[in-house]
Amino acid sequence: MDDERSESGRRHDVVCAVLIRHRQVLLAHRAATNDWYPDVWDLPGGHVESGETGTQALIRELREELGVSISELGDPPVAELRLEDMTLRIWRVDTWLGEPQNQAPEEHDTVGWFDLAEVSVLELASAEYRPLLHRLLE
């Protein structure tokens, strides 16, 4: 997640997914070399590009970052966070094709599955994630 304002001064439109399998969530560890939110666990996703809807962007981001295909997303998202310079919409994803793998090593150094107890002790990119993940994993 990038928490910066673009040159135009507009808010960033960011989308993320909570992939859930066997009561575990998939998180991506942001590389320590990242300019924004380095060395923390984050939800996979990214910026909505010009001309995309949020769902189109998330489908693209999951394919690019994890190598998985999803055909549909629930609407509306399970959460919408308004942070200082961005709006972050988060969807729950329970079904996809392919085995999630780190396809973006320049952004994430690893991905992993975590249960509720493990999520409780991880350093997450946003404090807002913890209650959301608890709700979705319970």
C-alpha positions as CSV (number, residue, x, y, z in Angstrom):
1,M,0.0,0.0,0.0
2,D,1.4,3.3,-0.9
3,D,0.4,6.2,1.4
4,E,1.5,9.1,-0.7
5,R,-0.2,11.8,-2.7
6,S,0.4,11.9,-6.4
7,E,1.9,14.9,-8.2
8,S,-1.7,16.0,-9.0
9,G,-2.5,16.0,-5.3
10,R,-5.3,13.5,-5.8
11,R,-6.1,10.6,-3.4
12,H,-4.9,7.2,-4.3
13,D,-7.5,4.6,-5.1
14,V,-6.1,1.3,-3.8
15,V,-7.7,-2.2,-3.7
16,C,-6.8,-5.3,-1.7
17,A,-8.0,-8.8,-1.2
18,V,-8.3,-11.0,1.9
19,L,-7.7,-14.5,0.4
20,I,-9.1,-17.1,2.8
21,R,-8.4,-20.8,2.8
22,H,-8.9,-23.3,5.7
23,R,-9.4,-20.4,8.2
24,Q,-6.2,-18.8,7.2
25,V,-5.4,-15.6,5.3
26,L,-2.8,-15.0,2.7
27,L,-0.5,-12.0,3.5
28,A,2.5,-10.6,1.6
29,H,5.6,-9.4,3.4
30,R,6.7,-6.0,1.9
31,A,10.4,-5.9,1.2
32,A,12.5,-3.9,3.5
33,T,13.7,-1.9,0.5
34,N,10.2,-0.6,-0.2
35,D,9.8,3.2,0.1
36,W,6.3,2.8,1.6
37,Y,5.4,0.5,4.4
38,P,8.7,-1.5,4.4
39,D,9.1,-4.7,6.3
40,V,5.5,-5.3,7.2
41,W,2.8,-7.8,6.3
42,D,0.2,-6.5,3.9
43,L,-2.9,-7.7,1.9
44,P,-2.2,-8.3,-1.8
45,G,-3.5,-5.6,-4.1
46,G,-2.5,-2.3,-5.5
47,H,-3.5,0.9,-7.3
48,V,-6.5,1.3,-9.5
49,E,-5.3,2.4,-12.9
50,S,-7.0,4.9,-15.2
51,G,-10.1,3.4,-16.8
52,E,-10.3,0.5,-14.4
53,T,-13.0,-0.3,-11.9
54,G,-11.9,-1.4,-8.4
55,T,-12.8,-5.0,-9.2
56,Q,-11.0,-5.0,-12.5
57,A,-7.9,-3.6,-10.8
58,L,-8.0,-6.2,-8.1
59,I,-8.4,-9.1,-10.6
60,R,-5.4,-7.7,-12.4
61,E,-3.3,-7.2,-9.3
62,L,-3.9,-10.7,-8.0
63,R,-2.9,-12.1,-11.3
64,E,0.3,-10.0,-11.4
65,E,1.3,-10.3,-7.7
66,L,0.2,-13.9,-7.0
67,G,-0.4,-15.6,-10.3
68,V,-4.0,-16.5,-9.5
69,S,-7.2,-15.9,-11.4
70,I,-10.5,-14.9,-9.9
71,S,-13.7,-14.5,-11.9
72,E,-15.9,-12.5,-9.6
73,L,-15.8,-10.5,-6.5
74,G,-18.5,-9.8,-4.0
75,D,-19.9,-6.3,-4.1
76,P,-19.6,-4.2,-2.1
77,P,-16.2,-4.7,-0.6
78,V,-16.0,-6.0,3.0
79,A,-14.3,-2.8,4.1
80,E,-13.4,0.7,2.9
81,L,-10.7,2.6,4.8
82,R,-10.0,6.3,4.2
83,L,-6.5,6.9,5.2
84,E,-4.6,10.2,4.9
85,D,-3.9,10.2,1.2
86,M,-5.7,7.1,-0.1
87,T,-9.0,5.2,-0.1
88,L,-8.5,1.5,0.4
89,R,-11.2,-0.9,-0.6
90,I,-10.9,-4.5,0.6
91,W,-12.7,-7.6,-0.8
92,R,-13.0,-11.1,0.6
93,V,-11.9,-13.8,-1.9
94,D,-12.7,-17.4,-1.1
95,T,-12.2,-19.0,-4.6
96,W,-9.6,-18.6,-7.2
97,L,-7.7,-20.7,-9.8
98,G,-4.0,-21.4,-9.3
99,E,-1.7,-21.7,-6.2
100,P,-0.8,-18.2,-4.9
101,Q,2.9,-17.6,-5.3
102,N,5.1,-14.4,-5.0
103,Q,5.1,-13.1,-8.5
104,A,6.3,-9.6,-7.5
105,P,9.7,-10.1,-5.7
106,E,10.6,-6.5,-6.2
107,E,7.6,-5.6,-3.9
108,H,7.2,-8.6,-1.6
109,D,10.0,-10.8,-0.4
110,T,7.6,-13.6,0.6
111,V,3.9,-14.6,0.9
112,G,2.4,-16.9,3.5
113,W,-0.8,-18.3,5.1
114,F,-1.6,-17.3,8.6
115,D,-4.3,-18.3,11.1
116,L,-6.0,-15.9,13.6
117,A,-3.4,-16.5,16.4
118,E,-0.5,-15.8,14.0
119,V,-2.2,-12.6,12.6
120,S,-2.5,-11.3,16.2
121,V,1.3,-11.0,16.5
122,L,2.3,-9.9,13.1
123,E,3.4,-6.4,12.2
124,L,0.7,-5.4,9.7
125,A,0.8,-2.5,7.2
126,S,-2.3,-1.0,8.8
127,A,-3.7,-1.2,12.4
128,E,-7.1,-1.3,10.7
129,Y,-6.4,-4.8,9.3
130,R,-6.3,-6.7,12.6
131,P,-10.0,-6.2,13.6
132,L,-11.1,-6.9,10.0
133,L,-9.1,-10.1,9.7
134,H,-10.4,-11.2,13.1
135,R,-13.9,-10.7,11.9
136,L,-13.4,-12.5,8.6
137,L,-11.5,-15.5,10.1
138,E,-13.7,-16.2,13.2
